[in-house]
Amino acid sequence: MTIAHADDARVVVYSREGCHLCEAAEQVVAQLVAETGDDWVRVDIDTEPDLQERFTEQVPVTFVDGRQHDFWRVDPTRLRAALARG
């Protein structure tokens, strides 16, 4: 991750500690944005009650350019295509 604020990142991964799907999604995102030079950030939903309520057990949830892209898993081909469109 290269930045700290979700508002500034091209890709945002909403996740939580101890979530194996979150860890896998974050790895895919990190690899792809390293290739494209885009920024990404991880947001722990358990740090904010409104995020806990919004995403509950749906994590990880990936947003690209402010729009929901995927949840539970990140498809590298789809993410690469979404980043290319920007």
C-alpha positions as CSV (number, residue, x, y, z in Angstrom):
1,M,0.0,0.0,0.0
2,T,1.3,3.4,-0.9
3,I,-1.1,5.7,0.8
4,A,-3.1,5.9,4.0
5,H,-6.6,7.4,3.0
6,A,-9.3,5.5,1.2
7,D,-10.5,8.7,-0.4
8,D,-7.2,9.1,-2.2
9,A,-6.7,5.5,-3.4
10,R,-7.7,4.1,-6.7
11,V,-8.4,0.7,-5.2
12,V,-9.8,0.2,-1.7
13,V,-10.1,-3.2,0.0
14,Y,-12.5,-3.3,3.0
15,S,-11.4,-6.2,5.1
16,R,-10.9,-7.4,8.7
17,E,-8.1,-9.0,10.7
18,G,-8.0,-12.8,10.7
19,C,-9.9,-13.1,7.4
20,H,-8.1,-15.6,5.0
21,L,-10.1,-14.4,2.0
22,C,-9.1,-10.8,2.9
23,E,-5.5,-11.8,2.9
24,A,-5.7,-13.5,-0.4
25,A,-7.6,-10.5,-2.0
26,E,-5.0,-8.1,-0.6
27,Q,-2.2,-10.1,-2.2
28,V,-3.9,-10.0,-5.6
29,V,-4.5,-6.3,-5.4
30,A,-1.0,-5.6,-4.2
31,Q,0.5,-7.5,-7.1
32,L,-1.6,-5.9,-9.7
33,V,-1.2,-2.3,-8.5
34,A,2.5,-2.9,-8.4
35,E,2.3,-3.6,-12.1
36,T,0.1,-0.7,-12.9
37,G,1.5,1.9,-10.6
38,D,-1.9,2.6,-9.0
39,D,-2.5,3.2,-5.3
40,W,-4.4,1.0,-3.0
41,V,-5.4,1.0,0.7
42,R,-6.7,-1.6,3.1
43,V,-9.5,-0.4,5.4
44,D,-10.3,-2.6,8.5
45,I,-14.1,-2.5,8.8
46,D,-13.9,-3.4,12.5
47,T,-12.5,0.0,13.3
48,E,-15.7,1.8,12.3
49,P,-19.2,0.6,13.3
50,D,-20.8,2.0,10.1
51,L,-18.4,-0.1,8.0
52,Q,-19.2,-3.2,10.1
53,E,-22.9,-2.7,9.6
54,R,-22.4,-2.0,5.9
55,F,-20.2,-5.0,5.0
56,T,-20.9,-7.5,7.8
57,E,-19.6,-10.8,6.6
58,Q,-19.2,-9.8,3.0
59,V,-15.5,-9.0,3.3
60,P,-13.3,-8.5,1.5
61,V,-15.0,-5.9,-0.6
62,T,-13.0,-4.3,-3.3
63,F,-13.7,-0.9,-4.7
64,V,-12.1,0.6,-7.9
65,D,-12.5,4.3,-8.5
66,G,-15.1,4.6,-5.8
67,R,-17.4,1.8,-7.1
68,Q,-17.8,-1.7,-5.8
69,H,-15.9,-4.1,-7.9
70,D,-15.8,-7.5,-6.1
71,F,-16.5,-9.1,-2.8
72,W,-15.1,-12.3,-1.2
73,R,-12.6,-12.9,-4.0
74,V,-10.6,-10.7,-6.4
75,D,-10.5,-11.9,-10.0
76,P,-7.1,-10.7,-11.3
77,T,-8.3,-10.5,-14.9
78,R,-11.3,-8.4,-14.0
79,L,-9.3,-6.1,-11.7
80,R,-6.6,-5.6,-14.4
81,A,-9.4,-4.6,-16.9
82,A,-11.0,-2.2,-14.4
83,L,-7.6,-0.5,-13.8
84,A,-7.0,-0.3,-17.5
85,R,-10.3,1.6,-18.1
86,G,-9.3,4.3,-15.7
